[in-house]
Amino acid sequence: MGLKDLLKNKLTKKELSLVPTSFDIIGNREKAVAIIEIPEKLQKKSRIIANALMKQHRNVKSVLEKSSPRKGIYRTRDYGFIKGDKNTEIMHVENGCRLLLDPQKVYFSPREGTERQRIVQQVSKKEIVMVFFAGAGPFAIVIAKKSKPKRVIGIELSEAAIDYFWKNVKLNKLENVDVVHGNVKQKARDYYGKCDRVIMPLPETAIDYLEDAAKCLKKKGVIHLYFFSEEEKIAEWKRKARKMLGKGKKHIVQARKVLPYGPRINKYRMDIEVG
Ligand SMILES: C[S@@+](CC[C@H](N)C(=O)[O-])C[C@H]1O[C@@H](n2cnc3c(N)ncnc32)[C@H](O)[C@@H]1O
């Protein structure tokens, strides 16, 4: 039964029409956290909605409400606690990998699992893969476990995220991952000329680190740069990337849509083949 069906006798027709049709569930079959956006006009009904959601998904033990956009350097957001267990640390399972994290403390989006899978399919066993802005480690972990490359290096600034990243490497029994705590601007230098691929999952400002990514590559390599854009502005983004990379090497640049983001804005991935 859908969420709206469960709420039929509890809300007016008008209220029902405002109930969100999509929400995120992070976790596993035993314990999960639901994250929902409750419209202003339904604020007083938030507990009723959370009750129905927990009835619909028996594994959901806590319901959080988004109360700010993503913000700051760590890209976290504020949440309102609606109902359930106050401990919102969960073990999310993605593509056979275990990811321990608290969505209130670190960035994580289960919607990006399909995109991570697309990258996993491109990575070969002989590669050294760099993940800038690694967060709690989802890209690094799934690549290390599924593509089995020689090495994956993840750089992350947030203390909360690096702590989970480190725990996730252990939980998944991975021996081919280096967890690096610090700012990409400084830490990437240790890897100049050593990597076959650099992944840049920070769509707001990743382009500012493009030269650092290019320097991490061996003579040849691939960069995956994420960015938010309107469709008409993609060509502009590509031009900017080419200009930043300079004329020294050949660059093949392609962009593809990853996920919708906002009105007329999508998240895109630019694949830059260097050399
Ligand atoms: C959008 S989140 C992505 C996290 C993770 N890769 C994922 O997909 O779930 C971006 C991450 O970059 C980190 N970050 C931002 N600026 C950074 C910098 N200059 N150096 C290292 N990490 C940074 C933030 O703390 C945040 O965890």
The ligand as a Gaussian input file, in Angstrom:
#p B3LYP/6-31G(d) Opt

LIG

0 1
 C       29.047000      16.117000      -2.127000
 S       29.971000      15.353000      -0.817000
 C       30.356000      13.789000      -1.578000
 C       30.791000      12.761000      -0.594000
 C       30.965000      11.359000      -1.188000
 N       31.917000      11.338000      -2.276000
 C       29.657000      10.799000      -1.655000
 O       29.484000      10.649000      -2.865000
 O       28.809000      10.506000      -0.817000
 C       31.490000      16.235000      -0.923000
 C       32.506000      15.930000       0.185000
 O       33.687000      16.690000      -0.079000
 C       34.258000      17.111000       1.133000
 N       35.109000      18.268000       0.796000
 C       34.716000      19.517000       0.439000
 N       35.777000      20.275000       0.131000
 C       36.878000      19.498000       0.284000
 C       38.277000      19.714000       0.104000
 N       38.745000      20.889000      -0.310000
 N       39.128000      18.692000       0.334000
 C       38.655000      17.480000       0.756000
 N       37.343000      17.213000       0.946000
 C       36.465000      18.202000       0.715000
 C       33.068000      17.394000       2.028000
 O       33.418000      17.301000       3.384000
 C       32.080000      16.294000       1.596000
 O       32.187000      15.162000       2.418000

